[in-house]
Amino acid sequence: MAAFAAAVLLLAGCGASGGDRRGGGKGAPKPGVTAAQAKKPNIVYVLTDDLDWDLVKYMPNVKRLQQRGMTFSNYFVADTLCCPSRATILTGKYPHNTGVRSNDPPTGGFDVFNSNGNEQQTFSVALQKAGYNTALMGKYLNGYEPNQRQGATRTYVPPGWTEWQVTGLGYGMYNYDLNGNGTITHHGRKPGDYLNTVVSDKSVDFVNRSAAAGQPFMLEVSTFSPHSPAVAAPEDSHSFGNLKAPRTPGFNEPDISDKPGWLRKYPRLRPRQIKAIDEAYRQRVRAVQSVDRMIGRLQQTVDAKGLGNDTYFVFNSDNGYHLGQHRLEEGKLTAYDTDIRVPLIVAGPGVKPGTTEARFAQNTDLCPTFEELAGLTPPANTDGRSLVPLLHGAQVPDWRISAFIEHLGPKFNKYDPDLPKKYGGNPPTYSAVRTASELYVEYENGDREYYDLSRDPYELGSLAAQMPPARQTELQGVLDGYRTCSGASCRSIR
């Protein structure tokens, strides 16, 4: 199926701004597109919250998606926190360029995303202008929730979205207000009010209506699952009763004398803490069952409309999650692989089934990927690169060989749903670079971490003190380039 669009002029998206152009210009159509290539594919993007790789084995529809498509084994997020990561997904920009460094003002959240002009630079704006029906179902950005202090957000619908069914504090899955295209509807505690059920129904309806209209669609289903408290659907609430969190070599790590100062003081996990971790893992597995069924249901809906060969399915998470590794209770925010390396699975036209792609990808790449799938040329000031060549089996020279992670910390806002527990992991500000065989972290307070992942894949022994000076200089140079990069300068870093 052809994946390119006919000519569409002056499209915004992925950080478009006047004068900064790449290829055909600001979100411009790809040059040389013929009439035979004009059919636009549909895109179904399922973005989960805090889902790590350990949960995928309990999601049969996601595993079927892997069989039908491509799994990115080295996909990393640029920040292991919800709002910065989602802002990067929407715009294709690193957090230091969106200005969204946390979940809360003045360093992040919906208000900062909006005031910095990011809402005009999302993939939804570009695709809507290109003729797509666009929909967001579920979660948007932290701070969007309607309340007395932010009454203006109660019925506000951001630009670029044809269909908008969003709530802000849906973590409990019940008793929430849903903004449906500017109209607020309250959902209570009946089984039918379970948020993933409501979102699933509305997503299926959107697909059916778009198909009936003969219009290409971009559907983003953005779940709160399995974010804590990881509330499962009623039919899943007692399943998986004997599961325990994976006991990897790093679980309740016996010796953390090599770790940075913020972590070295953590005591070993006690039996009651391990018991709580196991219960959290069971809850997380239960919580993703409704997400998995939603994916299967959407696939069936697309197939029933005869659109299966014209639709890309993308499964992803905004960040990972740790459960007991390095003595950390449940949480995220660290630069360890548990938190930064998350699922990205894509199936659709031109994607070879059952393949694994080991080249590096980041959440900066999703916005330009969606634009190129729609037939557009991503704008020049996009920090990420389109993954379409990799999806279609192309040999791309000079592809990146590193990933950049930046985090603003520590977190203390008691109202933040991502505030860590006492021993959940609350590191100070850091930046990190991940290569195929290394993790190098620089903390604002001067601490360093360095792991040889080829010998130490579970990050048990930091070698920062024994690091070869020449290699440290090289990695510091890579970090320095990433910290201040923008647009082409980000894409040129390897």
FENMOZI-V124078 format. One record per helix or strand of 2 or more residues. SS is the DSSP state (helix for helix, strand for strand). FROM is the first residue (numbers start at 1). LEN is the number of residues. If there is no record, write none. Layout:
{{SS	FROM	LEN} {SS	FROM	LEN}}
This chain:
{{helix	35	3} {strand	42	7} {helix	53	6} {helix	60	9} {strand	70	3} {strand	75	2} {helix	82	10} {helix	95	4} {helix	110	6} {helix	118	3} {helix	123	7} {strand	133	7} {helix	151	3} {strand	163	5} {strand	176	5} {strand	183	5} {helix	191	3} {helix	195	19} {strand	217	6} {helix	234	3} {helix	261	4} {helix	271	34} {helix	308	3} {strand	311	7} {helix	337	4} {strand	344	4} {strand	355	3} {strand	361	2} {helix	365	9} {helix	388	4} {strand	402	6} {strand	430	6} {strand	438	6} {strand	448	5} {helix	464	3} {helix	469	16} {helix	488	4}}
